[in-house]
Amino acid sequence: MNQLKPALMILFGSTGDLAAKKLFPSLYTLFTDGWLAPQTRVLGIGRRDWSQADFQDTVLTAVRASQPVRGDDVSDFLEIFTYHQMDISQPDDYTALWRTVEHMEEAVGFSHNRLFFLATAPELFPVVADQIGRGQPRVPGSFRRLMIEKPFGRDLASARNFNQHLRRYFEEEEILRIDHYLGKEMLQNILVLRFANHLFEPTLSAEHIDHIQITISEKIGIGQRGGYYDHSGALRDMVQNHILQLLALLTMERPERFDSEGLRDAKVKLFRSIRHFSTDILTEAVVLGQYATGPADEKAYRSEKGVDPESTTETFAALRFDIDNPRWQGTPVFVRTGKYMARRHASITIVYKQSAYPSLPQPAEPNRLIIRIQPAEGVDLRYNIKKPGTELTAIPVEMDFCQTCNFPGQSAEAYVKLLMDAWRGDLNLFTRWDEIEATWTLIDSLLDQRDDLPVYPYPAGRDGPEQADEMMSRHQRQWLDV
Ligand SMILES: NC(=O)c1ccc[n+]([C@@H]2O[C@H](COP(=O)([O-])OP(=O)(O)OC[C@H]3O[C@@H](n4cnc5c(N)ncnc54)[C@H](OP(=O)(O)O)[C@@H]3O)[C@@H](O)[C@H]2O)c1
């Protein structure tokens, strides 16, 4: 096992939700698994007037909430954390920060490997990136990497603007744009399923596949994130990034090279072949919804904290994507995602074309390949057998591989994988600028006409508005409950 190079991780937003929920627990996993070199340090930044002890207590509480903690390890782990209070919107505050960075590096005696992590409000990304770019140029022989949380812009123009800003100071390979979905075990598994089996890949084309369904649903509303979400909505929050990445991994051509450039080239090519939302297909291809109160008296979206009482922000989107390339022409991809739906669930269902077997009294059901992403992970294959007995009848049966049951606790948490790859400089799971550009170009073709679309209410706890079911009926399909 090659330990990760010693580095200083400088975490902007260390008092926030992402740090507590994902980053501290993931760092603990890396620490206890022996990946972190002894000189590794984390400098946490926040506005709160916290002491060193307050910060380390927060880290400990966050780690304890996620996994059992070993007493002997944990004090060594907490030692790597230092807190620095500042207002990151104030350029003057950076002088003291860079002094702290220098002192920490001198104390452990390592060179200038620095991993900057931007886990703060997106409005602050440009100012922080600017200050890092100016104040901390890359030191020859060391690495400097900038990890940026989503969202990367709110449309093509703002994303381009931000990117141009970044490129003044950073090389493309120093910018690690995070889409944490790519860190999920089952998304990486898509590539293995496709390219390490001969079974599926030759069948993944319009010749064999009737359609594909992708669902990412959440069982809860927006919680405390109203202020952010009301300016975002499902299209920006889920579709432009997570869903399109998933779709690309599933439908892209075989990469010419299985390295980060080859993989991302293949994805970009795919993104560019997805049909844009022109006016004539808009209402047939898109249904937007917003949760209203439900049977258990759930709060309606418009009554949530931080949300405009007249808001038309969509908390649900159902879309039809068409891929205009020879492999997929004619096979639609239906996508739905939303808040406050019936259950928390993410999956892909690939529905095969119906086979013709004239001797059967009833046509056999189409085969289905189901990739379960969360909460349970696994791969199911649905196919037909002859129903035992004297008559010739076909019945569907399932071969279900439950990854969660077969390898309990072994799937790496997305942020463990993402942090490890960032440390190593492995860019596979980070989105390159041209991916962002292509996905925003596509989603902008819809956002430009967004005001012409109705936003249908749906009761909390239902899988979106009825209009999403009607859209599927018009396309002679139905949402499958897998
Ligand atoms: N939370 C998640 O599950 C999640 C998932 C995916 C992506 N993200 C992304 O991750 C980023 C962070 O999200 P979050 O949920 O962790 O946000 P959050 O809970 O609101 O935390 C924001 C952090 O930024 C700090 N901050 C804000 N203004 C500051 C200033 N002027 N100076 C210094 N520090 C400042 C806050 O420090 P103080 O509190 O001390 O002021 C806090 O540590 C966002 O871009 C979000 O979109 C979050």
The ligand as an SDF file (V2000), in Angstrom:
LIG
                    3D

 48 52  0  0  0  0  0  0  0  0999 V2000
  -24.0490   19.7220    2.9170 N   0  0  0  0  0  0  0  0  0  0  0  0
  -24.0260   18.8140    1.9820 C   0  0  0  0  0  0  0  0  0  0  0  0
  -24.4360   17.6710    2.1830 O   0  0  0  0  0  0  0  0  0  0  0  0
  -23.4860   19.1460    0.6210 C   0  0  0  0  0  0  0  0  0  0  0  0
  -23.5440   18.1620   -0.3950 C   0  0  0  0  0  0  0  0  0  0  0  0
  -23.0030   18.4460   -1.6440 C   0  0  0  0  0  0  0  0  0  0  0  0
  -22.4270   19.6830   -1.8740 C   0  0  0  0  0  0  0  0  0  0  0  0
  -22.3980   20.6310   -0.8910 N   0  0  0  0  0  0  0  0  0  0  0  0
  -21.7560   21.9090   -1.1810 C   0  0  0  0  0  0  0  0  0  0  0  0
  -20.7350   22.1270   -0.2230 O   0  0  0  0  0  0  0  0  0  0  0  0
  -20.6190   23.5130    0.0650 C   0  0  0  0  0  0  0  0  0  0  0  0
  -20.7840   23.7230    1.5690 C   0  0  0  0  0  0  0  0  0  0  0  0
  -22.0620   23.2850    1.9460 O   0  0  0  0  0  0  0  0  0  0  0  0
  -22.4950   23.1560    3.4910 P   0  0  0  0  0  0  0  0  0  0  0  0
  -23.8080   22.4590    3.4760 O   0  0  0  0  0  0  0  0  0  0  0  0
  -21.4210   22.5820    4.3100 O   0  0  0  0  0  0  0  0  0  0  0  0
  -22.7180   24.6890    3.8680 O   0  0  0  0  0  0  0  0  0  0  0  0
  -22.8860   25.3150    5.3260 P   0  0  0  0  0  0  0  0  0  0  0  0
  -23.2870   24.2910    6.3210 O   0  0  0  0  0  0  0  0  0  0  0  0
  -23.7390   26.5200    5.1750 O   0  0  0  0  0  0  0  0  0  0  0  0
  -21.4080   25.7680    5.7070 O   0  0  0  0  0  0  0  0  0  0  0  0
  -20.8050   26.8830    5.1230 C   0  0  0  0  0  0  0  0  0  0  0  0
  -19.4070   27.0190    5.6690 C   0  0  0  0  0  0  0  0  0  0  0  0
  -18.8100   28.1770    5.0690 O   0  0  0  0  0  0  0  0  0  0  0  0
  -18.3060   29.0100    6.1060 C   0  0  0  0  0  0  0  0  0  0  0  0
  -18.4090   30.4200    5.7270 N   0  0  0  0  0  0  0  0  0  0  0  0
  -19.4490   31.0420    5.1410 C   0  0  0  0  0  0  0  0  0  0  0  0
  -19.1570   32.3400    4.9550 N   0  0  0  0  0  0  0  0  0  0  0  0
  -17.9110   32.5300    5.4350 C   0  0  0  0  0  0  0  0  0  0  0  0
  -17.0440   33.6450    5.5350 C   0  0  0  0  0  0  0  0  0  0  0  0
  -17.4060   34.8510    5.0620 N   0  0  0  0  0  0  0  0  0  0  0  0
  -15.8440   33.4680    6.0870 N   0  0  0  0  0  0  0  0  0  0  0  0
  -15.4560   32.2690    6.5570 C   0  0  0  0  0  0  0  0  0  0  0  0
  -16.2150   31.1630    6.4760 N   0  0  0  0  0  0  0  0  0  0  0  0
  -17.4350   31.2970    5.9340 C   0  0  0  0  0  0  0  0  0  0  0  0
  -19.1800   28.7320    7.2970 C   0  0  0  0  0  0  0  0  0  0  0  0
  -18.5100   29.1480    8.4460 O   0  0  0  0  0  0  0  0  0  0  0  0
  -19.3100   29.6930    9.7550 P   0  0  0  0  0  0  0  0  0  0  0  0
  -20.4660   28.7680    9.9100 O   0  0  0  0  0  0  0  0  0  0  0  0
  -18.2900   29.5850   10.8210 O   0  0  0  0  0  0  0  0  0  0  0  0
  -19.7680   31.0530    9.4110 O   0  0  0  0  0  0  0  0  0  0  0  0
  -19.3310   27.2230    7.1800 C   0  0  0  0  0  0  0  0  0  0  0  0
  -18.1940   26.5860    7.6740 O   0  0  0  0  0  0  0  0  0  0  0  0
  -21.6950   24.2110   -0.7770 C   0  0  0  0  0  0  0  0  0  0  0  0
  -21.1190   24.6300   -1.9860 O   0  0  0  0  0  0  0  0  0  0  0  0
  -22.6930   23.0890   -1.0720 C   0  0  0  0  0  0  0  0  0  0  0  0
  -23.3950   23.3110   -2.2750 O   0  0  0  0  0  0  0  0  0  0  0  0
  -22.9060   20.3770    0.3520 C   0  0  0  0  0  0  0  0  0  0  0  0
  1  2  1  0
  2  3  2  0
  2  4  1  0
  4  5  1  0
  4 48  2  0
  5  6  2  0
  6  7  1  0
  7  8  2  0
  8  9  1  0
  8 48  1  0
  9 10  1  0
  9 46  1  0
 10 11  1  0
 11 12  1  0
 11 44  1  0
 12 13  1  0
 13 14  1  0
 14 15  2  0
 14 16  1  0
 14 17  1  0
 17 18  1  0
 18 19  2  0
 18 20  1  0
 18 21  1  0
 21 22  1  0
 22 23  1  0
 23 24  1  0
 23 42  1  0
 24 25  1  0
 25 26  1  0
 25 36  1  0
 26 27  1  0
 26 35  1  0
 27 28  2  0
 28 29  1  0
 29 30  1  0
 29 35  2  0
 30 31  1  0
 30 32  2  0
 32 33  1  0
 33 34  2  0
 34 35  1  0
 36 37  1  0
 36 42  1  0
 37 38  1  0
 38 39  2  0
 38 40  1  0
 38 41  1  0
 42 43  1  0
 44 45  1  0
 44 46  1  0
 46 47  1  0
M  CHG  2   8   1  16  -1
M  END
$$$$
